């Protein structure tokens, strides 16, 4: 958890330094989305209670709440669209910032550093991270913030309509959170372990595609040998990746099973409470939707 916290702080500072105003707008849009979703749940609850009223409800009485619900839906859609589109230029800004830092180090470090494999591996990780992980850093950070904010809003709504369900639901979703952390950490460690293999594979690809070396490689008929080496390196990577995916699948299936059982139990409790009159039909419906929202958010965070 300490490493995860350090990674989050590093990612946050990196993204904020590259594009502070865009990140601020994205976070603000996330809070707007969370508020709109909470508002939708409350308005939906009120509408259902009005419809279930034995005395009946007229269309005129329903109209203001239907308009409010429509406005909240539009507001959430606009906020989500703004957040999604701003992530693209923000990812480019992070990419540029990372590349510039790498170039600063590469052009200022002592030449002796290039003689060792340790510096070469670290430089390779940095280049791979800049080229392939810039968007992942941005999207992952935004997704994490979005999940936390919206989850807090949904739990708050659930607490107001059925407090009894909150501790059961939260405890039921802990396996998903734990598994997501484990899966992401395992993938990071795999990529780190395979850095040297990736660097060697990139060098072999360069030999096979660069014009300067093409004449010598063909003259000495080295292409088949280099291709074999290249294929063996790919085989190692795919074997390690396949083994990791199997472990991740086992973890995901186990956590999803536990979470699904808890979801079914909490939904059943909500319906039983509604049938006994402990909570209203609107409360039960909001509890069902809130639990589904919570489940979807935490599942997508992986």
N, C-alpha and C positions, 0 to 999 in steps of 0.2 A: 504493500500500500504506500510505503514511503517513496518507492521508485515511481509509482503511478502519480503521486502528488507532484513529484519533481518534474515528471514529464509534462503534466498538465500546466504547471507554472511556466515551463520553458516554452511550450507551444503557445500559451496565451501571450507571453511577452513578445514572441516572434511575430505572431499575427498582428498584435496591437502596434508594434513598431513599424510594420510594413504598411498597414492601412487602418489607422485608428478610427477615422470617421466612418468608414464602411462597416467596421466591426461594431461600432456604437449603434449605427442604424439597424444592423442585423439583430443585435441583442434587444433593441427597443421593439423591433417587429416581433420578436419572439415573445416578449411580455404582452404585447397587444394580442397576439394569437392566443396565448394562455388565458388572458382575460376574456376574450371573445368566446372561447370554448366553455369556460366556466359560466359565462352569461347564457350561452345556448342551453346548457344543462338546467340552469335555474328557470329560464323562460319555458323550456319544454316541460319541466315539472309542473309549473303553474298551469300551463295549457291542459295537460292531462288531468289535473285535479279539477279544472273547470269543466272539462268534457265529462268526467265521471260524476259530477254533481247530480244527484237525483232530481234536483229542482230544474235542471236544464240550463243551458247557456246559449245566448243568442249569438248570431254571427257578428253583430255590432260589438259585443263584448269581447269576442275573440280577436277581432281585426287588429287592435293596437298591438297585441302580443305577437300576432303572426307577423306584422310589419317589423316589430323589434327583432324577432327571431331571424327574419330575412336580412335585416341590416347587420346583425352579428355574423351571420354566415358570410356575407359579402366582405365584412371587415376582416374576418379570419383569412379568407381567400386572398385578399389584397396583401395583407401582411406576410403571408406565406410566399406569395409571388415575389415580393420585394426582397425577402430574405434569400430566396433561391437564386434570383438573378444577380444579386450583389456578391454572392459567393464566388462567381466566376472571375471578375476582375480582381477580387481580393486574393484569390489563389495565385493569379499571375503576379501580383505585387509581392506575395510571399516568396514565390519562385525566384523573382529577380533579386530580392534581398538575400536569399540563401546563396544564389550563384555569385553575387558580388562579394560576399564574405569568403566563399571558397577561393575565389580568384585572388583576394587580398592575401590569404594565407599562402596559397600556392606560389605567388610571386615574391613573397617576402621571406619565406622559410629558408634556412641554410640548405645549400645544395647537398650536403651530406645526408640530409633526411631522405632524399630520394633513393639512396642506396639501400635502405632497409625495407623489408616487406611490411613492417608495422605501419609506417607512414603511408605506404601505398594502399594498404587495406583501409585505413581511416579516410584517405582521400577518396577511394572508391565508394565507401559508404556515404560520404558526404555528397558526392556527385549523383549517386543513385537516389539519395533522399531528396536532393534538390529537383531532379528531373521527374521522379515518379511519386514523391510523397507530399509535394507542396499542396496539391488539391486535397489530399487525404487529411493533412493536418488541419486545413481550414474547415473542410466539411465535417471532420470528426469533432473538432472543437465546437462548432456551431450545433451539431447534432446533440452533443453532450449537454450544452447549455439549454437547448430547446427541450430536451427530455427532462432535465431537472426542473425547469420552470413550469412546463405543462403538467408534469407529474405532481408537483406541489399544488397546482391549481385544482387538479382533478381530485387529489386526496382531500383538499379543503372542502370541495363540494360534497364528497362522499361523507366527510365527517359531519356536515350539517344535516344530511338527510338520514344517515344510518351509521352513527358512531360505532356501533357494535362491530361493523364489518371492517373498519379501518385496520385494526391490528392484525386481523386474520389475513387480509389482503396483502398488507405490506410484508408480513413474514413469508407469505406464499411466493412473493416475487423476489425475495432475496437470492434464491438459487440462480435466477436468471442474471442478476447483477454480478454474482460471484463468478459464474461461468463466463460471462462476457469479458471480465477482467483477465481471467485465466487464458482464454482463447487469444486475446489480443497480445498478451505478454508472450505466449508461446510462439506466435507468428513473428513477433519482433526478434526473439532470440534465435529463431531459425534463420531469418534473413541475416542476422549478424554473423552467425556461424558459417553461412555460405558465402560470405563476402569474398574470400580468397578464390573460391571456385568461380564466382561471377567475374572476378577480375581476370582470371586466366581465360575464361570463355570469351570475354570481350577482346582480349589480346589475340586469340586465335581467329576470331571473326575479322579483326582488323587485318591480320596477315592474309586471309583468304580474299579480302575485298579491296585491299589497297593496291593501287597501280604500281607503286614503287617495288613491292615484293613479288608481284605477279610473275615476272620473268624468271627469277631464281626458283620460285616454288614449282613452276612448270618444268623448268630445265632439269631439276633434280627429282621430279615426280613426287613431290612431298604432299601434294593436295590430299590424296587418300589417307595418309597417316594423320595429317592435321585434322581432317574431317572426323577420323575415328576418335582422336583425343577430344575433339569438340563434342561429339556424341556421348562419350563416356562421362564428361562433365555434366551434360544435361541429364543423363541417366541418374547420376548421384543426386542432383537437385530434385528430380521428379520422385525418386524413391523416398527421400527425406520428407518432401512435401506431402506425399501420399500417406506416409505413416502419421504425420501430424494431423492431416484431415480426418483420418480414422479416429484419432483420440478426440479431436474437436467434435466429431459427430456423436460419439458416445456421451460426452459431456452435455452437448446441446439436447440430445434426446432425453437424457435423464432429467435435466433442469426443466425442459418443456413439459415433460410428463407430470412432474411435481406441481408446476405452476398451473397446468390445466386442471388438475384435480382440485387444487385450492380454488380456482376460478369457479368451477362447477359447484363446489360446496358453498362458497359465499353467495353465488347467485341463487342457490336453493334456499339459503337462509333468508335472503331478501324477499323471495316469493312467499315463504312461509310467514314472515312477519307481516307482509301485505295481506295475506289471506286471513290472518287473525285480527287485522285492524290496528296492529301496533304502529305501522307506517301506512301512508296513503299509497294509492296506485301510482301517483306521480313520483313519490319518493322511491318506490320500488323500480320504476322504469329508469329514473335517473341513476340509481345505484347500478343497474345492469349496464347502462351506457358508460358510466364512469369506470366501471371495472374493465369493460372492453377497451376503452381508451387507454387505461393504465397498462393493460396487457400489450396492446399494440405498440405503445411508446417504448416499453422496456424491451420487447422482442426486437424492434427495429434498431435499438441502440447497439446491438451486437455487430 
